Amino acid sequence: MWILTTYLVVVCVLVYILLCGDSNFHRDGIVGGLKRYITFGLCVHCKIVGNKVVGKRCMQRMGRVEDYLCWSKNPIMQIFYATLVIGGYIMFLYHVFPTFEEYLSPLESKICKTIAHAGTGLTLFVWLKCSRSDPGYIDEQNQHHYLKSFPFDNILYSPKQCDTCLISRPARSKHCRICNRCVSRLDHHCPWVNNCIGENNLRLFHAFLLVTALLCSYATIVCAVIVRRVIIRNKLTVMGYIDPVSRSWRP
């Protein structure tokens, strides 16, 4: 119990430091100093220790790996997502489907199997569609279209030039460091689809989140129903044992 209590206290303190460290009340105090150390100083000290322990050459290689994984387009998280969905589907096929005939009615079994096949296929289709979609990349050929679509208000958005793409950046657009391109109404770069989420594919991304959540919910509900029926059929709620001393039944 004390381990759980200590864990919760540490988590709450860290969350408070990270959320409130930049406030006017804490900025120049201990909490502000801890926030700066956690978000910046700790990384610097880790690099110093790493240089002394494994050498600069090894740290440089690790830095290149970090740049590839965190700051460049790569399929790592896509492969991980596909493995989760396809692997989960295969496990469901071989370990859960056989229980349908025993614990579900024929109609329930048929419906659950159909939903599993269709849901997995739909999830993978929407994921691939979102991965290959154009989020609204801006270049010299189409920048005038986006400049007309979102006029500058000179309050929140004023005319600027992207120093990387060397084009006039339309209002409500941002430059994605990972894709190295300007994107109209950029929301974020999603590693799960290895693509930016912007004006052209935001609804498709919402659909991707929805079908993934529904597939997970479906699997959870089906497994919960089967476990409940296993418990009821085998009367696991009333299980007990015979006390070897008193020879009496104990629940």
Accessible surface in RSA format (square Angstrom, percent):
REM  Atomic radii and reference values for relative SASA: ProtOr
REM  Chains: A
REM  Algorithm: Lee & Richards
REM  Probe-radius: 1.40
REM  Slices: 20
REM RES _ NUM      All-atoms   Total-Side   Main-Chain    Non-polar    All polar
REM                ABS   REL    ABS   REL    ABS   REL    ABS   REL    ABS   REL
RES MET A   1   180.17  93.3 136.78  90.5  43.39 103.3 121.26 103.1  58.91  78.0
RES TRP A   2   187.70  75.3 181.88  88.0   5.82  13.7 159.57  85.1  28.13  45.6
RES ILE A   3   115.23  65.6 113.85  84.8   1.37   3.3 114.34  82.3   0.89   2.4
RES LEU A   4    95.11  53.0  91.12  65.2   3.99  10.0  93.75  65.8   1.36   3.7
RES THR A   5    67.19  47.8  65.92  66.8   1.27   3.0  56.20  75.5  10.99  16.6
RES THR A   6    70.51  50.1  66.66  67.6   3.85   9.2  54.68  73.4  15.83  23.9
RES TYR A   7   135.28  63.2 130.07  74.0   5.21  13.6  91.85  69.0  43.43  53.5
RES LEU A   8    92.53  51.5  92.39  66.1   0.14   0.4  92.48  64.9   0.05   0.1
RES VAL A   9    83.71  55.1  80.73  73.1   2.97   7.2  83.63  72.7   0.08   0.2
RES VAL A  10    74.81  49.2  72.63  65.8   2.19   5.3  74.76  65.0   0.06   0.2
RES VAL A  11    54.87  36.1  53.83  48.7   1.04   2.5  54.82  47.6   0.05   0.1
RES CYS A  12    81.56  61.7  73.20  81.6   8.37  19.7  27.88  70.6  53.69  57.9
RES VAL A  13    76.67  50.5  74.19  67.2   2.48   6.0  76.65  66.6   0.02   0.1
RES LEU A  14    75.14  41.8  75.14  53.8   0.00   0.0  75.14  52.8   0.00   0.0
RES VAL A  15    70.65  46.5  70.64  64.0   0.01   0.0  70.65  61.4   0.00   0.0
RES TYR A  16   107.79  50.3 104.25  59.3   3.54   9.2  83.17  62.5  24.62  30.3
RES ILE A  17    11.47   6.5  11.47   8.5   0.00   0.0  11.47   8.3   0.00   0.0
RES LEU A  18    73.55  41.0  63.85  45.7   9.70  24.4  63.85  44.8   9.70  26.1
RES LEU A  19   139.33  77.6 108.57  77.7  30.76  77.3 110.44  77.6  28.89  77.8
RES CYS A  20    37.32  28.2  35.67  39.8   1.65   3.9   4.34  11.0  32.98  35.6
RES GLY A  21     0.58   0.7   0.00   N/A   0.58   0.7   0.00   0.0   0.58   1.3
RES ASP A  22    81.81  57.3  77.16  76.8   4.64  11.0  32.81  77.2  49.00  48.9
RES SER A  23    46.17  39.0  33.29  44.4  12.88  29.7  43.31  92.2   2.87   4.0
RES ASN A  24   129.98  89.6 102.69  99.2  27.29  65.7  34.90  84.0  95.08  91.9
RES PHE A  25   176.75  88.4 147.11  91.1  29.64  77.1 154.47  93.7  22.28  63.8
RES HIS A  26    26.85  14.7  26.39  18.3   0.46   1.2  17.59  18.1   9.26  10.8
RES ARG A  27   113.06  47.5 113.06  57.6   0.00   0.0  39.63  54.2  73.43  44.5
RES ASP A  28   139.33  97.6 104.33 103.8  35.00  82.8  39.10  92.0 100.23 100.0
RES GLY A  29    37.73  46.5   0.00   N/A  37.73  46.5  30.98  85.0   6.75  15.1
RES ILE A  30   144.03  82.0 131.59  98.0  12.44  30.0 138.18  99.5   5.86  15.9
RES VAL A  31    27.69  18.2  27.33  24.7   0.36   0.9  27.33  23.7   0.36   1.0
RES GLY A  32     0.31   0.4   0.00   N/A   0.31   0.4   0.00   0.0   0.31   0.7
RES GLY A  33    27.24  33.6   0.00   N/A  27.24  33.6  21.93  60.2   5.30  11.9
RES LEU A  34    76.73  42.7  75.79  54.2   0.94   2.4  75.98  53.4   0.75   2.0
RES LYS A  35    29.21  14.3  29.21  17.9   0.00   0.0  17.40  15.7  11.81  12.6
RES ARG A  36   120.83  50.7 117.99  60.1   2.84   6.8  68.13  93.1  52.70  31.9
RES TYR A  37    94.94  44.3  91.11  51.8   3.82   9.9  70.52  53.0  24.41  30.1
RES ILE A  38    50.00  28.5  41.70  31.1   8.30  20.0  41.70  30.0   8.30  22.5
RES THR A  39    74.87  53.2  45.96  46.6  28.91  68.9  42.29  56.8  32.58  49.3
RES PHE A  40   144.61  72.3 144.04  89.2   0.57   1.5 144.61  87.7   0.00   0.0
RES GLY A  41    12.91  15.9   0.00   N/A  12.91  15.9  12.69  34.8   0.22   0.5
RES LEU A  42    78.26  43.6  78.26  56.0   0.00   0.0  78.26  55.0   0.00   0.0
RES CYS A  43    70.23  53.1  65.75  73.3   4.47  10.5  22.05  55.9  48.18  51.9
RES VAL A  44    58.20  38.3  57.67  52.2   0.53   1.3  58.18  50.5   0.03   0.1
RES HIS A  45    92.64  50.6  92.33  64.2   0.31   0.8  62.53  64.4  30.12  35.0
RES CYS A  46    74.15  56.1  64.49  71.9   9.66  22.7  27.07  68.6  47.09  50.8
RES LYS A  47   123.77  60.4 123.57  75.8   0.20   0.5  65.88  59.3  57.89  61.7
RES ILE A  48    80.10  45.6  78.96  58.8   1.14   2.7  79.90  57.5   0.20   0.6
RES VAL A  49    87.47  57.6  86.81  78.6   0.67   1.6  87.47  76.0   0.00   0.0
RES GLY A  50    12.74  15.7   0.00   N/A  12.74  15.7  12.47  34.2   0.27   0.6
RES ASN A  51    52.02  35.9  42.57  41.1   9.45  22.8   8.69  20.9  43.33  41.9
RES LYS A  52   172.39  84.1 135.58  83.2  36.81  87.6  90.68  81.6  81.71  87.0
RES VAL A  53   113.58  74.7  80.76  73.1  32.82  79.1  85.93  74.7  27.65  75.0
RES VAL A  54    75.22  49.5  48.34  43.8  26.87  64.8  56.62  49.2  18.59  50.4
RES GLY A  55    27.94  34.5   0.00   N/A  27.94  34.5  26.78  73.5   1.16   2.6
RES LYS A  56   145.61  71.0 140.05  85.9   5.56  13.2  82.44  74.2  63.16  67.3
RES ARG A  57   176.03  73.9 170.87  87.1   5.16  12.3  50.10  68.5 125.93  76.3
RES CYS A  58    49.28  37.3  46.89  52.3   2.39   5.6  13.61  34.5  35.67  38.5
RES MET A  59    39.92  20.7  34.02  22.5   5.90  14.1  31.17  26.5   8.75  11.6
RES GLN A  60   110.60  61.8 101.30  74.0   9.30  22.1  35.06  74.6  75.54  57.3
RES ARG A  61   136.87  57.5 135.69  69.2   1.18   2.8  38.04  52.0  98.84  59.9
RES MET A  62   108.16  56.0 101.14  66.9   7.02  16.7  93.52  79.5  14.64  19.4
RES GLY A  63    26.05  32.1   0.00   N/A  26.05  32.1  24.68  67.7   1.37   3.1
RES ARG A  64   147.28  61.8 140.00  71.4   7.28  17.3  71.47  97.7  75.82  45.9
RES VAL A  65    84.91  55.9  81.56  73.8   3.35   8.1  84.78  73.7   0.13   0.3
RES GLU A  66    90.34  51.9  86.31  65.3   4.03   9.6  26.54  51.3  63.80  52.1
RES ASP A  67    78.60  55.1  77.75  77.4   0.85   2.0  24.56  57.8  54.04  53.9
RES TYR A  68   106.05  49.5 102.82  58.5   3.23   8.4  82.98  62.4  23.08  28.4
RES LEU A  69    88.94  49.5  67.96  48.6  20.99  52.8  67.96  47.7  20.99  56.5
RES CYS A  70    68.18  51.6  52.46  58.5  15.71  36.9  15.68  39.7  52.49  56.6
RES TRP A  71   113.69  45.6 100.38  48.6  13.31  31.2  90.40  48.2  23.29  37.8
RES SER A  72    38.90  32.9  33.91  45.3   4.99  11.5  34.69  73.9   4.21   5.9
RES LYS A  73    93.42  45.6  71.40  43.8  22.02  52.4  40.38  36.3  53.04  56.5
RES ASN A  74    14.37   9.9   8.73   8.4   5.64  13.6   0.75   1.8  13.63  13.2
RES PRO A  75    58.85  42.9  58.85  53.6   0.00   0.0  58.85  48.6   0.00   0.0
RES ILE A  76    79.47  45.2  77.46  57.7   2.01   4.9  77.82  56.0   1.65   4.5
RES MET A  77    59.63  30.9  59.53  39.4   0.09   0.2  34.92  29.7  24.71  32.7
RES GLN A  78    30.58  17.1  30.58  22.3   0.00   0.0   6.54  13.9  24.04  18.2
RES ILE A  79   104.96  59.7 101.26  75.4   3.70   8.9 104.69  75.4   0.28   0.8
RES PHE A  80    98.11  49.1  94.76  58.7   3.35   8.7  97.98  59.4   0.13   0.4
RES TYR A  81    12.16   5.7  12.16   6.9   0.00   0.0  12.16   9.1   0.00   0.0
RES ALA A  82    19.67  18.1  19.64  30.3   0.03   0.1  19.67  27.7   0.00   0.0
RES THR A  83    83.79  59.6  74.80  75.8   8.98  21.4  66.20  88.9  17.58  26.6
RES LEU A  84    95.97  53.4  84.54  60.5  11.44  28.7  87.54  61.5   8.43  22.7
RES VAL A  85    17.16  11.3   8.74   7.9   8.42  20.3  14.56  12.7   2.60   7.1
RES ILE A  86    79.86  45.4  79.53  59.2   0.34   0.8  79.86  57.5   0.00   0.0
RES GLY A  87    26.96  33.2   0.00   N/A  26.96  33.2  25.93  71.2   1.03   2.3
RES GLY A  88    36.83  45.4   0.00   N/A  36.83  45.4  29.67  81.4   7.16  16.0
RES TYR A  89    57.54  26.9  50.92  29.0   6.62  17.2  39.57  29.7  17.98  22.2
RES ILE A  90    84.08  47.8  84.08  62.6   0.00   0.0  84.08  60.5   0.00   0.0
RES MET A  91   125.07  64.8 123.07  81.5   1.99   4.7  90.71  77.1  34.36  45.5
RES PHE A  92    22.16  11.1  20.43  12.7   1.73   4.5  21.47  13.0   0.69   2.0
RES LEU A  93    59.45  33.1  51.81  37.1   7.64  19.2  52.06  36.6   7.38  19.9
RES TYR A  94   151.28  70.6 134.88  76.7  16.40  42.7  90.28  67.8  61.00  75.2
RES HIS A  95   128.49  70.2 110.92  77.1  17.56  44.9  69.02  71.1  59.47  69.2
RES VAL A  96    23.74  15.6  23.58  21.3   0.16   0.4  23.74  20.6   0.00   0.0
RES PHE A  97    16.68   8.3  15.54   9.6   1.13   2.9  15.68   9.5   1.00   2.9
RES PRO A  98    81.74  59.6  58.69  53.5  23.06  83.8  68.36  56.4  13.38  83.2
RES THR A  99    37.77  26.9  36.66  37.2   1.10   2.6  37.33  50.1   0.44   0.7
RES PHE A 100     0.00   0.0   0.00   0.0   0.00   0.0   0.00   0.0   0.00   0.0
RES GLU A 101   117.80  67.6  91.77  69.4  26.03  62.0  52.62 101.8  65.18  53.2
RES GLU A 102    99.39  57.1  83.08  62.9  16.31  38.8  31.83  61.6  67.56  55.2
RES TYR A 103    28.51  13.3  22.17  12.6   6.34  16.5   7.52   5.7  20.99  25.9
RES LEU A 104    18.64  10.4   6.71   4.8  11.94  30.0   9.95   7.0   8.69  23.4
RES SER A 105    49.81  42.1  39.91  53.3   9.90  22.8  41.78  89.0   8.03  11.3
RES PRO A 106   116.23  84.7 105.39  96.1  10.84  39.4 111.30  91.9   4.93  30.7
RES LEU A 107   122.05  68.0 116.58  83.4   5.47  13.7 120.37  84.5   1.68   4.5
RES GLU A 108    63.75  36.6  62.00  46.9   1.75   4.2  29.22  56.5  34.53  28.2
RES SER A 109     4.69   4.0   4.69   6.3   0.00   0.0   2.84   6.0   1.85   2.6
RES LYS A 110   147.59  72.0 142.40  87.4   5.19  12.4  89.17  80.3  58.42  62.2
RES ILE A 111    83.90  47.7  81.13  60.4   2.77   6.7  83.90  60.4   0.00   0.0
RES CYS A 112    19.22  14.5  19.22  21.4   0.00   0.0   0.00   0.0  19.22  20.7
RES LYS A 113    59.85  29.2  59.85  36.7   0.00   0.0  25.41  22.9  34.45  36.7
RES THR A 114    79.20  56.3  75.79  76.8   3.41   8.1  61.52  82.6  17.67  26.7
RES ILE A 115    79.04  45.0  76.13  56.7   2.91   7.0  78.98  56.9   0.06   0.2
RES ALA A 116     3.15   2.9   2.59   4.0   0.56   1.3   3.15   4.4   0.00   0.0
RES HIS A 117    83.76  45.8  74.01  51.4   9.74  24.9  56.03  57.7  27.73  32.3
RES ALA A 118    61.30  56.4  47.50  73.3  13.80  31.4  58.78  82.8   2.52   6.7
RES GLY A 119    18.46  22.8   0.00   N/A  18.46  22.8  17.49  48.0   0.98   2.2
RES THR A 120    12.69   9.0  12.69  12.9   0.00   0.0   8.25  11.1   4.44   6.7
RES GLY A 121    39.25  48.4   0.00   N/A  39.25  48.4  33.06  90.7   6.19  13.9
RES LEU A 122    94.75  52.8  88.64  63.4   6.11  15.4  92.57  65.0   2.18   5.9
RES THR A 123     1.17   0.8   1.17   1.2   0.00   0.0   0.10   0.1   1.07   1.6
RES LEU A 124    36.10  20.1  36.10  25.8   0.00   0.0  36.10  25.4   0.00   0.0
RES PHE A 125   125.55  62.8 121.90  75.5   3.65   9.5 124.84  75.7   0.71   2.0
RES VAL A 126    13.06   8.6  12.89  11.7   0.17   0.4  13.06  11.3   0.00   0.0
RES TRP A 127    20.45   8.2  20.45   9.9   0.00   0.0  20.45  10.9   0.00   0.0
RES LEU A 128    89.09  49.6  88.91  63.6   0.18   0.5  89.09  62.6   0.00   0.0
RES LYS A 129   115.70  56.4 110.62  67.9   5.09  12.1  58.79  52.9  56.92  60.6
RES CYS A 130     0.00   0.0   0.00   0.0   0.00   0.0   0.00   0.0   0.00   0.0
RES SER A 131    18.86  15.9   4.36   5.8  14.49  33.4   4.36   9.3  14.49  20.3
RES ARG A 132   207.81  87.3 171.65  87.5  36.16  86.1  56.96  77.8 150.85  91.4
RES SER A 133    27.04  22.9  12.62  16.8  14.42  33.2  21.49  45.8   5.55   7.8
RES ASP A 134    78.02  54.7  66.75  66.4  11.28  26.7  37.55  88.4  40.47  40.4
RES PRO A 135     0.00   0.0   0.00   0.0   0.00   0.0   0.00   0.0   0.00   0.0
RES GLY A 136     0.00   0.0   0.00   N/A   0.00   0.0   0.00   0.0   0.00   0.0
RES TYR A 137    32.22  15.0  30.43  17.3   1.80   4.7  26.39  19.8   5.83   7.2
RES ILE A 138     4.13   2.3   0.00   0.0   4.13   9.9   0.00   0.0   4.13  11.2
RES ASP A 139    49.62  34.8  46.65  46.4   2.97   7.0  23.18  54.5  26.44  26.4
RES GLU A 140   111.25  63.9 101.48  76.8   9.77  23.3  28.05  54.3  83.19  67.9
RES GLN A 141   152.82  85.5 120.64  88.2  32.19  76.6  68.61 146.0  84.21  63.9
RES ASN A 142    45.19  31.2  42.16  40.7   3.03   7.3  24.70  59.4  20.49  19.8
RES GLN A 143    23.83  13.3  23.83  17.4   0.00   0.0   0.72   1.5  23.11  17.5
RES HIS A 144   111.65  61.0 110.91  77.1   0.73   1.9  76.07  78.4  35.58  41.4
RES HIS A 145   114.70  62.7 106.98  74.4   7.72  19.7  68.75  70.9  45.94  53.5
RES TYR A 146    15.82   7.4  15.82   9.0   0.00   0.0   3.88   2.9  11.95  14.7
RES LEU A 147    42.93  23.9  34.33  24.6   8.60  21.6  34.62  24.3   8.30  22.3
RES LYS A 148   174.14  85.0 146.52  89.9  27.62  65.8  97.37  87.6  76.77  81.8
RES SER A 149    52.95  44.7  22.39  29.9  30.57  70.4  22.88  48.7  30.08  42.1
RES PHE A 150    28.22  14.1  26.57  16.5   1.65   4.3  28.22  17.1   0.00   0.0
RES PRO A 151   102.49  74.7  87.60  79.8  14.90  54.2  90.59  74.8  11.91  74.0
RES PHE A 152    58.99  29.5  35.14  21.8  23.85  62.1  35.18  21.3  23.82  68.2
RES ASP A 153    67.27  47.1  46.56  46.3  20.71  49.0  37.92  89.2  29.35  29.3
RES ASN A 154   112.67  77.7  84.39  81.5  28.29  68.1  26.36  63.4  86.32  83.4
RES ILE A 155   151.25  86.1 117.12  87.3  34.13  82.3 121.12  87.2  30.12  81.7
RES LEU A 156   144.05  80.2 113.41  81.1  30.64  77.0 116.05  81.5  28.00  75.4
RES TYR A 157    82.95  38.7  79.77  45.4   3.17   8.3  49.53  37.2  33.42  41.2
RES SER A 158    50.22  42.4  43.55  58.1   6.67  15.4  24.05  51.2  26.17  36.7
RES PRO A 159    91.87  67.0  71.16  64.9  20.71  75.3  71.93  59.4  19.94 123.9
RES LYS A 160   130.88  63.8 117.27  72.0  13.61  32.4  70.47  63.4  60.41  64.3
RES GLN A 161   112.04  62.7  93.37  68.2  18.67  44.5  23.45  49.9  88.59  67.2
RES CYS A 162     1.62   1.2   1.62   1.8   0.00   0.0   0.00   0.0   1.62   1.7
RES ASP A 163   129.57  90.8 106.81 106.3  22.76  53.8  36.84  86.7  92.72  92.5
RES THR A 164    78.50  55.8  52.97  53.7  25.53  60.8  29.82  40.1  48.68  73.6
RES CYS A 165    36.20  27.4  13.60  15.2  22.60  53.1  13.58  34.4  22.62  24.4
RES LEU A 166   120.89  67.3 107.47  76.9  13.42  33.7 107.47  75.5  13.42  36.1
RES ILE A 167     7.60   4.3   3.70   2.8   3.90   9.4   7.60   5.5   0.00   0.0
RES SER A 168    54.07  45.7  51.69  69.0   2.38   5.5  12.34  26.3  41.73  58.5
RES ARG A 169    63.35  26.6  61.34  31.3   2.01   4.8   7.47  10.2  55.88  33.9
RES PRO A 170     3.41   2.5   0.79   0.7   2.62   9.5   0.79   0.7   2.62  16.3
RES ALA A 171     4.04   3.7   0.99   1.5   3.05   6.9   3.61   5.1   0.43   1.1
RES ARG A 172   106.70  44.8  94.21  48.0  12.49  29.7  25.67  35.1  81.03  49.1
RES SER A 173     9.36   7.9   0.22   0.3   9.14  21.1   0.22   0.5   9.14  12.8
RES LYS A 174   125.92  61.4 125.88  77.2   0.04   0.1  72.22  65.0  53.70  57.2
RES HIS A 175    46.01  25.1  24.08  16.7  21.92  56.1  22.22  22.9  23.79  27.7
RES CYS A 176     6.35   4.8   3.60   4.0   2.74   6.5   2.74   7.0   3.60   3.9
RES ARG A 177   162.98  68.4 146.36  74.6  16.62  39.6  58.22  79.6 104.76  63.5
RES ILE A 178    41.10  23.4  29.47  22.0  11.63  28.0  29.47  21.2  11.63  31.6
RES CYS A 179    17.14  13.0   1.92   2.1  15.22  35.8   2.63   6.7  14.51  15.6
RES ASN A 180    87.36  60.2  79.50  76.8   7.86  18.9  19.82  47.7  67.53  65.3
RES ARG A 181    94.61  39.7  94.61  48.2   0.00   0.0  32.78  44.8  61.83  37.5
RES CYS A 182     0.00   0.0   0.00   0.0   0.00   0.0   0.00   0.0   0.00   0.0
RES VAL A 183     0.00   0.0   0.00   0.0   0.00   0.0   0.00   0.0   0.00   0.0
RES SER A 184     0.99   0.8   0.99   1.3   0.00   0.0   0.13   0.3   0.86   1.2
RES ARG A 185    96.24  40.4  82.81  42.2  13.43  32.0  13.22  18.1  83.02  50.3
RES LEU A 186    26.54  14.8  14.36  10.3  12.18  30.6  14.36  10.1  12.18  32.8
RES ASP A 187    89.99  63.0  59.81  59.5  30.18  71.4   8.84  20.8  81.15  80.9
RES HIS A 188    66.56  36.4  59.48  41.3   7.08  18.1  57.03  58.8   9.53  11.1
RES HIS A 189    30.45  16.6  13.00   9.0  17.44  44.6  10.69  11.0  19.75  23.0
RES CYS A 190     5.14   3.9   5.02   5.6   0.11   0.3   0.11   0.3   5.02   5.4
RES PRO A 191    64.28  46.8  61.33  55.9   2.95  10.7  64.03  52.9   0.25   1.5
RES TRP A 192    87.70  35.2  87.70  42.4   0.00   0.0  61.95  33.0  25.75  41.8
RES VAL A 193     0.26   0.2   0.00   0.0   0.26   0.6   0.00   0.0   0.26   0.7
RES ASN A 194    26.33  18.2  22.80  22.0   3.53   8.5   1.29   3.1  25.04  24.2
RES ASN A 195     4.09   2.8   4.09   3.9   0.00   0.0   1.08   2.6   3.00   2.9
RES CYS A 196     0.00   0.0   0.00   0.0   0.00   0.0   0.00   0.0   0.00   0.0
RES ILE A 197     0.01   0.0   0.01   0.0   0.00   0.0   0.01   0.0   0.00   0.0
RES GLY A 198     0.54   0.7   0.00   N/A   0.54   0.7   0.54   1.5   0.00   0.0
RES GLU A 199    61.34  35.2  40.26  30.5  21.08  50.2  10.88  21.0  50.46  41.2
RES ASN A 200    83.53  57.6  45.73  44.2  37.80  91.0  17.83  42.9  65.71  63.5
RES ASN A 201     0.91   0.6   0.32   0.3   0.59   1.4   0.91   2.2   0.00   0.0
RES LEU A 202    51.26  28.5  50.93  36.4   0.32   0.8  50.93  35.8   0.32   0.9
RES ARG A 203   214.92  90.2 207.12 105.6   7.80  18.6  78.63 107.5 136.29  82.6
RES LEU A 204    47.41  26.4  42.50  30.4   4.91  12.4  45.61  32.0   1.80   4.8
RES PHE A 205    17.35   8.7  17.35  10.7   0.00   0.0  17.35  10.5   0.00   0.0
RES HIS A 206    98.75  54.0  93.35  64.9   5.40  13.8  59.68  61.5  39.07  45.5
RES ALA A 207    36.55  33.6  32.31  49.9   4.24   9.7  35.89  50.5   0.66   1.7
RES PHE A 208     7.33   3.7   7.33   4.5   0.00   0.0   7.33   4.4   0.00   0.0
RES LEU A 209    85.48  47.6  80.83  57.8   4.65  11.7  81.75  57.4   3.73  10.0
RES LEU A 210   105.84  58.9 101.26  72.4   4.58  11.5 105.67  74.2   0.17   0.5
RES VAL A 211    18.85  12.4  16.35  14.8   2.50   6.0  17.29  15.0   1.56   4.2
RES THR A 212    32.83  23.4  32.79  33.2   0.04   0.1  32.79  44.0   0.04   0.1
RES ALA A 213    54.48  50.1  46.17  71.3   8.31  18.9  53.49  75.3   1.00   2.6
RES LEU A 214   104.22  58.0 100.33  71.8   3.88   9.8 100.64  70.7   3.58   9.6
RES LEU A 215    33.99  18.9  29.64  21.2   4.36  11.0  33.33  23.4   0.66   1.8
RES CYS A 216    76.06  57.5  69.55  77.6   6.51  15.3  29.93  75.8  46.14  49.7
RES SER A 217    54.08  45.7  47.29  63.1   6.80  15.7  26.00  55.4  28.09  39.3
RES TYR A 218    30.96  14.5  25.69  14.6   5.28  13.7  30.50  22.9   0.47   0.6
RES ALA A 219    33.29  30.6  32.95  50.8   0.34   0.8  33.24  46.8   0.05   0.1
RES THR A 220    92.70  65.9  85.27  86.4   7.43  17.7  66.49  89.3  26.20  39.6
RES ILE A 221   106.24  60.5 104.86  78.1   1.38   3.3 106.24  76.5   0.00   0.0
RES VAL A 222    11.70   7.7  10.02   9.1   1.68   4.1  11.70  10.2   0.00   0.0
RES CYS A 223    48.77  36.9  46.41  51.8   2.37   5.6  24.29  61.5  24.49  26.4
RES ALA A 224    57.86  53.2  45.56  70.3  12.29  28.0  52.92  74.5   4.94  13.1
RES VAL A 225    53.31  35.1  51.86  46.9   1.45   3.5  53.27  46.3   0.04   0.1
RES ILE A 226    13.42   7.6  13.42  10.0   0.00   0.0  13.42   9.7   0.00   0.0
RES VAL A 227    84.78  55.8  84.11  76.1   0.67   1.6  84.78  73.7   0.00   0.0
RES ARG A 228   151.00  63.4 148.64  75.8   2.36   5.6  52.67  72.0  98.33  59.6
RES ARG A 229    77.14  32.4  74.89  38.2   2.25   5.4  24.19  33.1  52.95  32.1
RES VAL A 230    42.44  27.9  42.44  38.4   0.00   0.0  42.44  36.9   0.00   0.0
RES ILE A 231    56.86  32.4  56.86  42.4   0.00   0.0  56.86  40.9   0.00   0.0
RES ILE A 232    97.58  55.5  85.93  64.0  11.65  28.1  90.27  65.0   7.31  19.8
RES ARG A 233   136.55  57.3 109.74  55.9  26.81  63.8  54.15  74.0  82.40  49.9
RES ASN A 234    77.51  53.4  56.03  54.1  21.48  51.7  16.26  39.1  61.25  59.2
RES LYS A 235   141.42  69.0 137.44  84.3   3.98   9.5  82.13  73.9  59.29  63.2
RES LEU A 236    75.52  42.1  59.48  42.6  16.04  40.3  59.65  41.9  15.87  42.7
RES THR A 237   112.94  80.3  76.15  77.2  36.79  87.7  64.69  86.9  48.24  72.9
RES VAL A 238    94.86  62.4  82.25  74.5  12.61  30.4  86.97  75.6   7.89  21.4
RES MET A 239   119.38  61.8 101.46  67.1  17.92  42.7  96.18  81.8  23.20  30.7
RES GLY A 240    31.14  38.4   0.00   N/A  31.14  38.4   7.74  21.2  23.40  52.4
RES TYR A 241   122.78  57.3 117.68  67.0   5.10  13.3  91.30  68.6  31.48  38.8
RES ILE A 242    96.36  54.8  80.40  59.9  15.96  38.5  80.40  57.9  15.96  43.3
RES ASP A 243    21.91  15.3  21.91  21.8   0.00   0.0   0.54   1.3  21.37  21.3
RES PRO A 244   100.39  73.2  81.98  74.7  18.41  66.9  82.79  68.4  17.59 109.3
RES VAL A 245   136.74  90.0 111.22 100.7  25.52  61.5 115.85 100.7  20.88  56.6
RES SER A 246    63.72  53.8  34.08  45.5  29.64  68.3  43.13  91.9  20.58  28.8
RES ARG A 247   172.21  72.3 147.87  75.4  24.34  57.9  56.17  76.8 116.03  70.3
RES SER A 248    48.17  40.7  41.77  55.7   6.40  14.7  41.48  88.3   6.69   9.4
RES TRP A 249   151.94  61.0 126.86  61.4  25.08  58.9 112.00  59.7  39.95  64.8
RES ARG A 250   104.45  43.9 104.45  53.2   0.00   0.0  15.84  21.6  88.61  53.7
RES PRO A 251   133.79  97.5  93.81  85.5  39.99 145.4 108.18  89.3  25.61 159.2
END  Absolute sums over single chains surface
CHAIN  1 A    17795.1      15477.2       2317.8      11686.5       6108.6
END  Absolute sums over all chains
TOTAL         17795.1      15477.2       2317.8      11686.5       6108.6
